[in-house]
Amino acid sequence: MARGSSVEFSDVFVVRETETALLCRIGEKFHWVAHGRLQPGSTVEHPGDLGVLVLPWDFAVEFWDGAISDKAPGLSASGNRHPSPE
């Protein structure tokens, strides 16, 4: 990830889509991205897409810091909460 007006993430997989956002997986992290945040050059738009996600620099920093690890307790890969095993 290099600093500029936008940041490009490769090997992004779209897990889920709602009317307003995409749930994207990059490596082991998941994050919701509003459709309006996608920048020119993005090749992912719908569930099942694997490709490039281009985001504005300022949002990409927040995006990466707020990403959810798939190893986080109490979260499923779909982004839904489930009880933690005890």
PyMOL commands that set and color helices and strands:
alter all, ss='L'
color gray80, all
select helices_A, chain A and resi 35-37+57-65
alter helices_A, ss='H'
color red, helices_A
select strands_A, chain A and resi 6-17+21-26+29-34+50-56+68-69
alter strands_A, ss='S'
color yellow, strands_A
deselect
rebuild
show_as cartoon
